[in-house]
Amino acid sequence: AMIFTSTDYTNVYILDKKANKIISISKDGTIDNQYLWSNLSKATSFAVDEEADKVFVTIDNKLYSFDL
């Protein structure tokens, strides 16, 4: 699993490659949302831009993005 957050962000983001999803958890521990995509098992990195409401994922040297 990979984790992404920032001190300014309201959530912590966890990439669970085995379950093919990114889980958004508020910093108080509540699950906010889940994003499912079968290709997430192949992800090599990811980042989140809460201000732009975007998730960025790298798979096979290609950059993908989707809305939060």
PQR file with spaces between the fields and no chain letter, atoms N, CA, C, O and H, PARSE charges and radii, in Angstrom:
ATOM       1  N    ALA     1       0.844   -1.182    0.000 -0.4000 1.5000
ATOM       2  CA   ALA     1       0.000    0.000    0.000 -0.0000 2.0000
ATOM       3  C    ALA     1       0.888    1.242    0.000  0.5500 1.7000
ATOM       4  O    ALA     1       1.997    1.241    0.534 -0.5500 1.4000
ATOM       5  N    MET     2       0.364    2.297   -0.615 -0.4000 1.5000
ATOM       6  CA   MET     2       1.039    3.588   -0.639 -0.0000 2.0000
ATOM       7  C    MET     2       0.121    4.612    0.028  0.5500 1.7000
ATOM       8  O    MET     2      -1.102    4.513   -0.068 -0.5500 1.4000
ATOM       9  H    MET     2      -0.537    2.298   -1.049  0.4000 1.0000
ATOM      10  N    ILE     3       0.718    5.593    0.704 -0.4000 1.5000
ATOM      11  CA   ILE     3      -0.047    6.611    1.413 -0.0000 2.0000
ATOM      12  C    ILE     3       0.367    7.987    0.902  0.5500 1.7000
ATOM      13  O    ILE     3       1.543    8.245    0.644 -0.5500 1.4000
ATOM      14  H    ILE     3       1.711    5.673    0.783  0.4000 1.0000
ATOM      15  N    PHE     4      -0.640    8.877    0.760 -0.4000 1.5000
ATOM      16  CA   PHE     4      -0.372   10.240    0.321 -0.0000 2.0000
ATOM      17  C    PHE     4      -1.218   11.217    1.125  0.5500 1.7000
ATOM      18  O    PHE     4      -2.415   10.995    1.306 -0.5500 1.4000
ATOM      19  H    PHE     4      -1.595    8.668    0.970  0.4000 1.0000
ATOM      20  N    THR     5      -0.613   12.289    1.605 -0.4000 1.5000
ATOM      21  CA   THR     5      -1.335   13.371    2.280 -0.0000 2.0000
ATOM      22  C    THR     5      -0.437   14.597    2.335  0.5500 1.7000
ATOM      23  O    THR     5       0.709   14.571    1.886 -0.5500 1.4000
ATOM      24  H    THR     5       0.360   12.469    1.458  0.4000 1.0000
ATOM      25  N    SER     6      -0.971   15.652    2.883 -0.4000 1.5000
ATOM      26  CA   SER     6      -0.230   16.889    3.111 -0.0000 2.0000
ATOM      27  C    SER     6      -0.780   17.531    4.374  0.5500 1.7000
ATOM      28  O    SER     6      -1.925   17.276    4.745 -0.5500 1.4000
ATOM      29  H    SER     6      -1.902   15.673    3.248  0.4000 1.0000
ATOM      30  N    THR     7       0.001   18.342    5.028 -0.4000 1.5000
ATOM      31  CA   THR     7      -0.468   18.992    6.258 -0.0000 2.0000
ATOM      32  C    THR     7      -1.684   19.875    5.983  0.5500 1.7000
ATOM      33  O    THR     7      -2.507   20.083    6.874 -0.5500 1.4000
ATOM      34  H    THR     7       0.932   18.549    4.726  0.4000 1.0000
ATOM      35  N    ASP     8      -1.807   20.394    4.770 -0.4000 1.5000
ATOM      36  CA   ASP     8      -2.934   21.251    4.410 -0.0000 2.0000
ATOM      37  C    ASP     8      -4.167   20.474    3.950  0.5500 1.7000
ATOM      38  O    ASP     8      -5.245   21.053    3.816 -0.5500 1.4000
ATOM      39  H    ASP     8      -1.139   20.225    4.045  0.4000 1.0000
ATOM      40  N    TYR     9      -4.022   19.178    3.710 -0.4000 1.5000
ATOM      41  CA   TYR     9      -5.139   18.372    3.198 -0.0000 2.0000
ATOM      42  C    TYR     9      -6.065   17.939    4.323  0.5500 1.7000
ATOM      43  O    TYR     9      -5.640   17.789    5.468 -0.5500 1.4000
ATOM      44  H    TYR     9      -3.146   18.707    3.819  0.4000 1.0000
ATOM      45  N    THR    10      -7.334   17.738    3.985 -0.4000 1.5000
ATOM      46  CA   THR    10      -8.308   17.282    4.978 -0.0000 2.0000
ATOM      47  C    THR    10      -8.317   15.762    5.095  0.5500 1.7000
ATOM      48  O    THR    10      -8.821   15.223    6.080 -0.5500 1.4000
ATOM      49  H    THR    10      -7.678   17.859    3.054  0.4000 1.0000
ATOM      50  N    ASN    11      -7.767   15.065    4.105 -0.4000 1.5000
ATOM      51  CA   ASN    11      -7.803   13.599    4.092 -0.0000 2.0000
ATOM      52  C    ASN    11      -6.423   12.979    3.915  0.5500 1.7000
ATOM      53  O    ASN    11      -5.463   13.636    3.511 -0.5500 1.4000
ATOM      54  H    ASN    11      -7.357   15.503    3.305  0.4000 1.0000
ATOM      55  N    VAL    12      -6.360   11.700    4.230 -0.4000 1.5000
ATOM      56  CA   VAL    12      -5.218   10.839    3.941 -0.0000 2.0000
ATOM      57  C    VAL    12      -5.695    9.877    2.855  0.5500 1.7000
ATOM      58  O    VAL    12      -6.816    9.374    2.918 -0.5500 1.4000
ATOM      59  H    VAL    12      -7.139   11.166    4.558  0.4000 1.0000
ATOM      60  N    TYR    13      -4.854    9.624    1.869 -0.4000 1.5000
ATOM      61  CA   TYR    13      -5.224    8.765    0.744 -0.0000 2.0000
ATOM      62  C    TYR    13      -4.343    7.520    0.751  0.5500 1.7000
ATOM      63  O    TYR    13      -3.119    7.612    0.850 -0.5500 1.4000
ATOM      64  H    TYR    13      -3.943   10.034    1.818  0.4000 1.0000
ATOM      65  N    ILE    14      -4.973    6.372    0.647 -0.4000 1.5000
ATOM      66  CA   ILE    14      -4.256    5.098    0.670 -0.0000 2.0000
ATOM      67  C    ILE    14      -4.542    4.356   -0.627  0.5500 1.7000
ATOM      68  O    ILE    14      -5.697    4.112   -0.974 -0.5500 1.4000
ATOM      69  H    ILE    14      -5.967    6.298    0.567  0.4000 1.0000
ATOM      70  N    LEU    15      -3.486    4.004   -1.333 -0.4000 1.5000
ATOM      71  CA   LEU    15      -3.622    3.180   -2.532 -0.0000 2.0000
ATOM      72  C    LEU    15      -3.467    1.723   -2.116  0.5500 1.7000
ATOM      73  O    LEU    15      -2.387    1.304   -1.699 -0.5500 1.4000
ATOM      74  H    LEU    15      -2.547    4.202   -1.051  0.4000 1.0000
ATOM      75  N    ASP    16      -4.536    0.960   -2.231 -0.4000 1.5000
ATOM      76  CA   ASP    16      -4.535   -0.461   -1.927 -0.0000 2.0000
ATOM      77  C    ASP    16      -4.510   -1.217   -3.251  0.5500 1.7000
ATOM      78  O    ASP    16      -5.550   -1.450   -3.866 -0.5500 1.4000
ATOM      79  H    ASP    16      -5.413    1.301   -2.570  0.4000 1.0000
ATOM      80  N    LYS    17      -3.306   -1.596   -3.679 -0.4000 1.5000
ATOM      81  CA   LYS    17      -3.150   -2.241   -4.980 -0.0000 2.0000
ATOM      82  C    LYS    17      -3.821   -3.612   -5.034  0.5500 1.7000
ATOM      83  O    LYS    17      -4.314   -4.012   -6.089 -0.5500 1.4000
ATOM      84  H    LYS    17      -2.461   -1.407   -3.179  0.4000 1.0000
ATOM      85  N    LYS    18      -3.846   -4.330   -3.927 -0.4000 1.5000
ATOM      86  CA   LYS    18      -4.479   -5.651   -3.908 -0.0000 2.0000
ATOM      87  C    LYS    18      -5.985   -5.561   -4.108  0.5500 1.7000
ATOM      88  O    LYS    18      -6.586   -6.441   -4.724 -0.5500 1.4000
ATOM      89  H    LYS    18      -3.445   -4.005   -3.070  0.4000 1.0000
ATOM      90  N    ALA    19      -6.592   -4.502   -3.590 -0.4000 1.5000
ATOM      91  CA   ALA    19      -8.051   -4.322   -3.712 -0.0000 2.0000
ATOM      92  C    ALA    19      -8.425   -3.399   -4.874  0.5500 1.7000
ATOM      93  O    ALA    19      -9.604   -3.119   -5.088 -0.5500 1.4000
ATOM      94  H    ALA    19      -6.104   -3.787   -3.090  0.4000 1.0000
ATOM      95  N    ASN    20      -7.423   -2.926   -5.626 -0.4000 1.5000
ATOM      96  CA   ASN    20      -7.657   -2.049   -6.782 -0.0000 2.0000
ATOM      97  C    ASN    20      -8.439   -0.792   -6.419  0.5500 1.7000
ATOM      98  O    ASN    20      -9.373   -0.412   -7.125 -0.5500 1.4000
ATOM      99  H    ASN    20      -6.465   -3.154   -5.452  0.4000 1.0000
ATOM     100  N    LYS    21      -8.057   -0.147   -5.315 -0.4000 1.5000
ATOM     101  CA   LYS    21      -8.787    1.056   -4.932 -0.0000 2.0000
ATOM     102  C    LYS    21      -7.909    2.039   -4.179  0.5500 1.7000
ATOM     103  O    LYS    21      -6.876    1.687   -3.609 -0.5500 1.4000
ATOM     104  H    LYS    21      -7.299   -0.457   -4.742  0.4000 1.0000
ATOM     105  N    ILE    22      -8.364    3.288   -4.202 -0.4000 1.5000
ATOM     106  CA   ILE    22      -7.786    4.350   -3.385 -0.0000 2.0000
ATOM     107  C    ILE    22      -8.840    4.708   -2.356  0.5500 1.7000
ATOM     108  O    ILE    22      -9.989    4.988   -2.700 -0.5500 1.4000
ATOM     109  H    ILE    22      -9.203    3.574   -4.665  0.4000 1.0000
ATOM     110  N    ILE    23      -8.447    4.697   -1.103 -0.4000 1.5000
ATOM     111  CA   ILE    23      -9.363    4.997   -0.005 -0.0000 2.0000
ATOM     112  C    ILE    23      -9.022    6.386    0.524  0.5500 1.7000
ATOM     113  O    ILE    23      -7.863    6.693    0.799 -0.5500 1.4000
ATOM     114  H    ILE    23      -7.514    4.470   -0.824  0.4000 1.0000
ATOM     115  N    SER    24     -10.043    7.211    0.660 -0.4000 1.5000
ATOM     116  CA   SER    24      -9.897    8.555    1.209 -0.0000 2.0000
ATOM     117  C    SER    24     -10.412    8.519    2.651  0.5500 1.7000
ATOM     118  O    SER    24     -11.581    8.221    2.896 -0.5500 1.4000
ATOM     119  H    SER    24     -10.985    6.961    0.436  0.4000 1.0000
ATOM     120  N    ILE    25      -9.521    8.825    3.597 -0.4000 1.5000
ATOM     121  CA   ILE    25      -9.870    8.776    5.020 -0.0000 2.0000
ATOM     122  C    ILE    25      -9.642   10.158    5.614  0.5500 1.7000
ATOM     123  O    ILE    25      -8.560   10.728    5.465 -0.5500 1.4000
ATOM     124  H    ILE    25      -8.572    9.067    3.398  0.4000 1.0000
ATOM     125  N    SER    26     -10.654   10.703    6.289 -0.4000 1.5000
ATOM     126  CA   SER    26     -10.478   11.994    6.944 -0.0000 2.0000
ATOM     127  C    SER    26      -9.467   11.831    8.069  0.5500 1.7000
ATOM     128  O    SER    26      -9.259   10.724    8.567 -0.5500 1.4000
ATOM     129  H    SER    26     -11.533   10.241    6.411  0.4000 1.0000
ATOM     130  N    LYS    27      -8.850   12.916    8.464 -0.4000 1.5000
ATOM     131  CA   LYS    27      -7.803   12.830    9.480 -0.0000 2.0000
ATOM     132  C    LYS    27      -8.347   12.482   10.861  0.5500 1.7000
ATOM     133  O    LYS    27      -7.569   12.249   11.786 -0.5500 1.4000
ATOM     134  H    LYS    27      -9.019   13.815    8.060  0.4000 1.0000
ATOM     135  N    ASP    28      -9.681   12.443   11.017 -0.4000 1.5000
ATOM     136  CA   ASP    28     -10.260   11.959   12.277 -0.0000 2.0000
ATOM     137  C    ASP    28     -10.561   10.460   12.210  0.5500 1.7000
ATOM     138  O    ASP    28     -11.069    9.885   13.173 -0.5500 1.4000
ATOM     139  H    ASP    28     -10.313   12.632   10.265  0.4000 1.0000
ATOM     140  N    GLY    29     -10.244    9.819   11.063 -0.4000 1.5000
ATOM     141  CA   GLY    29     -10.360    8.372   10.936 -0.0000 2.0000
ATOM     142  C    GLY    29     -11.589    7.869   10.217  0.5500 1.7000
ATOM     143  O    GLY    29     -11.764    6.656   10.107 -0.5500 1.4000
ATOM     144  H    GLY    29      -9.832   10.286   10.280  0.4000 1.0000
ATOM     145  N    THR    30     -12.454    8.744    9.721 -0.4000 1.5000
ATOM     146  CA   THR    30     -13.671    8.341    9.022 -0.0000 2.0000
ATOM     147  C    THR    30     -13.380    8.116    7.541  0.5500 1.7000
ATOM     148  O    THR    30     -12.723    8.942    6.907 -0.5500 1.4000
ATOM     149  H    THR    30     -12.312    9.730    9.811  0.4000 1.0000
ATOM     150  N    ILE    31     -13.863    7.007    6.986 -0.4000 1.5000
ATOM     151  CA   ILE    31     -13.704    6.760    5.552 -0.0000 2.0000
ATOM     152  C    ILE    31     -14.603    7.741    4.806  0.5500 1.7000
ATOM     153  O    ILE    31     -15.818    7.768    5.005 -0.5500 1.4000
ATOM     154  H    ILE    31     -14.397    6.336    7.501  0.4000 1.0000
ATOM     155  N    ASP    32     -13.989    8.538    3.952 -0.4000 1.5000
ATOM     156  CA   ASP    32     -14.702    9.576    3.215 -0.0000 2.0000
ATOM     157  C    ASP    32     -15.214    9.058    1.881  0.5500 1.7000
ATOM     158  O    ASP    32     -16.355    9.323    1.503 -0.5500 1.4000
ATOM     159  H    ASP    32     -13.002    8.516    3.791  0.4000 1.0000
ATOM     160  N    ASN    33     -14.360    8.311    1.160 -0.4000 1.5000
ATOM     161  CA   ASN    33     -14.728    7.831   -0.159 -0.0000 2.0000
ATOM     162  C    ASN    33     -13.762    6.735   -0.589  0.5500 1.7000
ATOM     163  O    ASN    33     -12.692    6.571   -0.003 -0.5500 1.4000
ATOM     164  H    ASN    33     -13.433    8.095    1.467  0.4000 1.0000
ATOM     165  N    GLN    34     -14.154    5.981   -1.627 -0.4000 1.5000
ATOM     166  CA   GLN    34     -13.294    4.961   -2.225 -0.0000 2.0000
ATOM     167  C    GLN    34     -13.381    5.095   -3.736  0.5500 1.7000
ATOM     168  O    GLN    34     -14.450    5.351   -4.291 -0.5500 1.4000
ATOM     169  H    GLN    34     -15.023    6.115   -2.103  0.4000 1.0000
ATOM     170  N    TYR    35     -12.257    4.921   -4.383 -0.4000 1.5000
ATOM     171  CA   TYR    35     -12.184    5.029   -5.832 -0.0000 2.0000
ATOM     172  C    TYR    35     -11.663    3.696   -6.366  0.5500 1.7000
ATOM     173  O    TYR    35     -10.531    3.308   -6.079 -0.5500 1.4000
ATOM     174  H    TYR    35     -11.389    4.713   -3.932  0.4000 1.0000
ATOM     175  N    LEU    36     -12.492    3.000   -7.142 -0.4000 1.5000
ATOM     176  CA   LEU    36     -12.142    1.683   -7.657 -0.0000 2.0000
ATOM     177  C    LEU    36     -11.745    1.766   -9.122  0.5500 1.7000
ATOM     178  O    LEU    36     -12.382    2.461   -9.914 -0.5500 1.4000
ATOM     179  H    LEU    36     -13.411    3.316   -7.375  0.4000 1.0000
ATOM     180  N    TRP    37     -10.681    1.047   -9.474 -0.4000 1.5000
ATOM     181  CA   TRP    37     -10.248    0.926  -10.864 -0.0000 2.0000
ATOM     182  C    TRP    37      -9.356   -0.302  -10.940  0.5500 1.7000
ATOM     183  O    TRP    37      -8.375   -0.406  -10.203 -0.5500 1.4000
ATOM     184  H    TRP    37     -10.163    0.483   -8.831  0.4000 1.0000
ATOM     185  N    SER    38      -9.686   -1.220  -11.818 -0.4000 1.5000
ATOM     186  CA   SER    38      -8.956   -2.492  -11.892 -0.0000 2.0000
ATOM     187  C    SER    38      -7.468   -2.304  -12.200  0.5500 1.7000
ATOM     188  O    SER    38      -6.658   -3.137  -11.795 -0.5500 1.4000
ATOM     189  H    SER    38     -10.482   -1.135  -12.417  0.4000 1.0000
ATOM     190  N    ASN    39      -7.090   -1.245  -12.897 -0.4000 1.5000
ATOM     191  CA   ASN    39      -5.689   -1.019  -13.240 -0.0000 2.0000
ATOM     192  C    ASN    39      -4.844   -0.509  -12.073  0.5500 1.7000
ATOM     193  O    ASN    39      -3.621   -0.431  -12.194 -0.5500 1.4000
ATOM     194  H    ASN    39      -7.749   -0.568  -13.227  0.4000 1.0000
ATOM     195  N    LEU    40      -5.465   -0.161  -10.950 -0.4000 1.5000
ATOM     196  CA   LEU    40      -4.689    0.333   -9.812 -0.0000 2.0000
ATOM     197  C    LEU    40      -3.719   -0.708   -9.269  0.5500 1.7000
ATOM     198  O    LEU    40      -2.759   -0.354   -8.585 -0.5500 1.4000
ATOM     199  H    LEU    40      -6.458   -0.224  -10.852  0.4000 1.0000
ATOM     200  N    SER    41      -3.949   -1.974   -9.557 -0.4000 1.5000
ATOM     201  CA   SER    41      -3.015   -3.015   -9.115 -0.0000 2.0000
ATOM     202  C    SER    41      -1.644   -2.861   -9.775  0.5500 1.7000
ATOM     203  O    SER    41      -0.651   -3.388   -9.273 -0.5500 1.4000
ATOM     204  H    SER    41      -4.729   -2.262  -10.113  0.4000 1.0000
ATOM     205  N    LYS    42      -1.586   -2.141  -10.897 -0.4000 1.5000
ATOM     206  CA   LYS    42      -0.337   -1.934  -11.632 -0.0000 2.0000
ATOM     207  C    LYS    42       0.306   -0.583  -11.345  0.5500 1.7000
ATOM     208  O    LYS    42       1.344   -0.263  -11.924 -0.5500 1.4000
ATOM     209  H    LYS    42      -2.393   -1.712  -11.304  0.4000 1.0000
ATOM     210  N    ALA    43      -0.287    0.210  -10.466 -0.4000 1.5000
ATOM     211  CA   ALA    43       0.206    1.572  -10.202 -0.0000 2.0000
ATOM     212  C    ALA    43       1.602    1.541   -9.583  0.5500 1.7000
ATOM     213  O    ALA    43       1.901    0.711   -8.725 -0.5500 1.4000
ATOM     214  H    ALA    43      -1.130   -0.050   -9.995  0.4000 1.0000
ATOM     215  N    THR    44       2.440    2.457  -10.035 -0.4000 1.5000
ATOM     216  CA   THR    44       3.784    2.578   -9.461 -0.0000 2.0000
ATOM     217  C    THR    44       3.884    3.785   -8.540  0.5500 1.7000
ATOM     218  O    THR    44       4.770    3.838   -7.687 -0.5500 1.4000
ATOM     219  H    THR    44       2.197    3.132  -10.732  0.4000 1.0000
ATOM     220  N    SER    45       2.986    4.756   -8.701 -0.4000 1.5000
ATOM     221  CA   SER    45       2.928    5.902   -7.803 -0.0000 2.0000
ATOM     222  C    SER    45       1.587    6.596   -7.970  0.5500 1.7000
ATOM     223  O    SER    45       0.868    6.382   -8.946 -0.5500 1.4000
ATOM     224  H    SER    45       2.266    4.713   -9.394  0.4000 1.0000
ATOM     225  N    PHE    46       1.273    7.439   -6.982 -0.4000 1.5000
ATOM     226  CA   PHE    46       0.064    8.244   -7.097 -0.0000 2.0000
ATOM     227  C    PHE    46       0.216    9.507   -6.267  0.5500 1.7000
ATOM     228  O    PHE    46       1.037    9.578   -5.353 -0.5500 1.4000
ATOM     229  H    PHE    46       1.857    7.613   -6.190  0.4000 1.0000
ATOM     230  N    ALA    47      -0.598   10.506   -6.606 -0.4000 1.5000
ATOM     231  CA   ALA    47      -0.617   11.773   -5.876 -0.0000 2.0000
ATOM     232  C    ALA    47      -2.025   12.337   -5.948  0.5500 1.7000
ATOM     233  O    ALA    47      -2.806   11.992   -6.835 -0.5500 1.4000
ATOM     234  H    ALA    47      -1.266   10.449   -7.349  0.4000 1.0000
ATOM     235  N    VAL    48      -2.333   13.204   -5.003 -0.4000 1.5000
ATOM     236  CA   VAL    48      -3.652   13.811   -4.941 -0.0000 2.0000
ATOM     237  C    VAL    48      -3.485   15.317   -4.861  0.5500 1.7000
ATOM     238  O    VAL    48      -2.611   15.822   -4.156 -0.5500 1.4000
ATOM     239  H    VAL    48      -1.699   13.484   -4.282  0.4000 1.0000
ATOM     240  N    ASP    49      -4.329   16.025   -5.586 -0.4000 1.5000
ATOM     241  CA   ASP    49      -4.396   17.482   -5.505 -0.0000 2.0000
ATOM     242  C    ASP    49      -5.803   17.837   -5.036  0.5500 1.7000
ATOM     243  O    ASP    49      -6.724   17.949   -5.845 -0.5500 1.4000
ATOM     244  H    ASP    49      -5.039   15.614   -6.159  0.4000 1.0000
ATOM     245  N    GLU    50      -5.964   18.013   -3.722 -0.4000 1.5000
ATOM     246  CA   GLU    50      -7.291   18.301   -3.176 -0.0000 2.0000
ATOM     247  C    GLU    50      -7.842   19.624   -3.698  0.5500 1.7000
ATOM     248  O    GLU    50      -9.046   19.744   -3.927 -0.5500 1.4000
ATOM     249  H    GLU    50      -5.215   17.922   -3.065  0.4000 1.0000
ATOM     250  N    GLU    51      -6.979   20.615   -3.887 -0.4000 1.5000
ATOM     251  CA   GLU    51      -7.440   21.917   -4.368 -0.0000 2.0000
ATOM     252  C    GLU    51      -8.058   21.807   -5.759  0.5500 1.7000
ATOM     253  O    GLU    51      -9.055   22.469   -6.046 -0.5500 1.4000
ATOM     254  H    GLU    51      -6.002   20.518   -3.700  0.4000 1.0000
ATOM     255  N    ALA    52      -7.481   20.985   -6.616 -0.4000 1.5000
ATOM     256  CA   ALA    52      -8.002   20.778   -7.972 -0.0000 2.0000
ATOM     257  C    ALA    52      -8.976   19.605   -8.045  0.5500 1.7000
ATOM     258  O    ALA    52      -9.529   19.332   -9.110 -0.5500 1.4000
ATOM     259  H    ALA    52      -6.671   20.448   -6.383  0.4000 1.0000
ATOM     260  N    ASP    53      -9.197   18.897   -6.915 -0.4000 1.5000
ATOM     261  CA   ASP    53     -10.073   17.713   -6.874 -0.0000 2.0000
ATOM     262  C    ASP    53      -9.654   16.649   -7.878  0.5500 1.7000
ATOM     263  O    ASP    53     -10.488   16.103   -8.600 -0.5500 1.4000
ATOM     264  H    ASP    53      -8.748   19.119   -6.049  0.4000 1.0000
ATOM     265  N    LYS    54      -8.352   16.358   -7.922 -0.4000 1.5000
ATOM     266  CA   LYS    54      -7.811   15.377   -8.871 -0.0000 2.0000
ATOM     267  C    LYS    54      -6.924   14.356   -8.179  0.5500 1.7000
ATOM     268  O    LYS    54      -6.256   14.649   -7.187 -0.5500 1.4000
ATOM     269  H    LYS    54      -7.674   16.802   -7.336  0.4000 1.0000
ATOM     270  N    VAL    55      -6.936   13.141   -8.734 -0.4000 1.5000
ATOM     271  CA   VAL    55      -6.007   12.075   -8.350 -0.0000 2.0000
ATOM     272  C    VAL    55      -5.166   11.768   -9.584  0.5500 1.7000
ATOM     273  O    VAL    55      -5.691   11.688  -10.695 -0.5500 1.4000
ATOM     274  H    VAL    55      -7.479   12.902   -9.540  0.4000 1.0000
ATOM     275  N    PHE    56      -3.868   11.597   -9.388 -0.4000 1.5000
ATOM     276  CA   PHE    56      -2.951   11.263  -10.471 -0.0000 2.0000
ATOM     277  C    PHE    56      -2.303    9.916  -10.153  0.5500 1.7000
ATOM     278  O    PHE    56      -1.835    9.687   -9.038 -0.5500 1.4000
ATOM     279  H    PHE    56      -3.442   11.662   -8.486  0.4000 1.0000
ATOM     280  N    VAL    57      -2.282    9.028  -11.154 -0.4000 1.5000
ATOM     281  CA   VAL    57      -1.742    7.686  -10.971 -0.0000 2.0000
ATOM     282  C    VAL    57      -0.797    7.380  -12.128  0.5500 1.7000
ATOM     283  O    VAL    57      -1.110    7.652  -13.287 -0.5500 1.4000
ATOM     284  H    VAL    57      -2.662    9.214  -12.060  0.4000 1.0000
ATOM     285  N    THR    58       0.364    6.813  -11.802 -0.4000 1.5000
ATOM     286  CA   THR    58       1.314    6.388  -12.831 -0.0000 2.0000
ATOM     287  C    THR    58       1.226    4.876  -12.980  0.5500 1.7000
ATOM     288  O    THR    58       1.364    4.130  -12.011 -0.5500 1.4000
ATOM     289  H    THR    58       0.619    6.592  -10.861  0.4000 1.0000
ATOM     290  N    ILE    59       0.992    4.439  -14.225 -0.4000 1.5000
ATOM     291  CA   ILE    59       0.925    3.012  -14.561 -0.0000 2.0000
ATOM     292  C    ILE    59       1.668    2.820  -15.873  0.5500 1.7000
ATOM     293  O    ILE    59       1.357    3.483  -16.863 -0.5500 1.4000
ATOM     294  H    ILE    59       0.880    5.045  -15.012  0.4000 1.0000
ATOM     295  N    ASP    60       2.636    1.931  -15.893 -0.4000 1.5000
ATOM     296  CA   ASP    60       3.420    1.642  -17.108 -0.0000 2.0000
ATOM     297  C    ASP    60       3.933    2.921  -17.769  0.5500 1.7000
ATOM     298  O    ASP    60       3.797    3.095  -18.981 -0.5500 1.4000
ATOM     299  H    ASP    60       2.889    1.392  -15.088  0.4000 1.0000
ATOM     300  N    ASN    61       4.523    3.815  -16.973 -0.4000 1.5000
ATOM     301  CA   ASN    61       5.099    5.071  -17.455 -0.0000 2.0000
ATOM     302  C    ASN    61       4.086    5.999  -18.110  0.5500 1.7000
ATOM     303  O    ASN    61       4.471    6.872  -18.888 -0.5500 1.4000
ATOM     304  H    ASN    61       4.634    3.674  -15.989  0.4000 1.0000
ATOM     305  N    LYS    62       2.796    5.831  -17.814 -0.4000 1.5000
ATOM     306  CA   LYS    62       1.748    6.719  -18.296 -0.0000 2.0000
ATOM     307  C    LYS    62       1.065    7.349  -17.091  0.5500 1.7000
ATOM     308  O    LYS    62       0.886    6.706  -16.057 -0.5500 1.4000
ATOM     309  H    LYS    62       2.483    5.122  -17.182  0.4000 1.0000
ATOM     310  N    LEU    63       0.688    8.607  -17.235 -0.4000 1.5000
ATOM     311  CA   LEU    63       0.023    9.335  -16.166 -0.0000 2.0000
ATOM     312  C    LEU    63      -1.471    9.394  -16.439  0.5500 1.7000
ATOM     313  O    LEU    63      -1.899    9.833  -17.506 -0.5500 1.4000
ATOM     314  H    LEU    63       0.834    9.129  -18.075  0.4000 1.0000
ATOM     315  N    TYR    64      -2.259    8.950  -15.474 -0.4000 1.5000
ATOM     316  CA   TYR    64      -3.708    8.982  -15.549 -0.0000 2.0000
ATOM     317  C    TYR    64      -4.220    9.910  -14.454  0.5500 1.7000
ATOM     318  O    TYR    64      -3.586   10.055  -13.409 -0.5500 1.4000
ATOM     319  H    TYR    64      -1.912    8.593  -14.607  0.4000 1.0000
ATOM     320  N    SER    65      -5.367   10.536  -14.697 -0.4000 1.5000
ATOM     321  CA   SER    65      -5.976   11.363  -13.665 -0.0000 2.0000
ATOM     322  C    SER    65      -7.472   11.153  -13.670  0.5500 1.7000
ATOM     323  O    SER    65      -8.064   10.806  -14.692 -0.5500 1.4000
ATOM     324  H    SER    65      -5.882   10.418  -15.546  0.4000 1.0000
ATOM     325  N    PHE    66      -8.077   11.368  -12.514 -0.4000 1.5000
ATOM     326  CA   PHE    66      -9.532   11.340  -12.395 -0.0000 2.0000
ATOM     327  C    PHE    66      -9.960   12.269  -11.275  0.5500 1.7000
ATOM     328  O    PHE    66      -9.174   12.626  -10.397 -0.5500 1.4000
ATOM     329  H    PHE    66      -7.596   11.650  -11.684  0.4000 1.0000
ATOM     330  N    ASP    67     -11.222   12.650  -11.329 -0.4000 1.5000
ATOM     331  CA   ASP    67     -11.765   13.584  -10.345 -0.0000 2.0000
ATOM     332  C    ASP    67     -12.023   12.912   -9.016  0.5500 1.7000
ATOM     333  O    ASP    67     -12.393   11.739   -8.956 -0.5500 1.4000
ATOM     334  H    ASP    67     -11.861   12.361  -12.042  0.4000 1.0000
ATOM     335  N    LEU    68     -11.824   13.673   -7.948 -0.4000 1.5000
ATOM     336  CA   LEU    68     -12.169   13.195   -6.608 -0.0000 2.0000
ATOM     337  C    LEU    68     -13.679   13.158   -6.457  0.5500 1.7000
ATOM     338  O    LEU    68     -14.184   12.784   -5.399 -0.5500 1.4000
ATOM     339  H    LEU    68     -11.523   14.626   -7.998  0.4000 1.0000
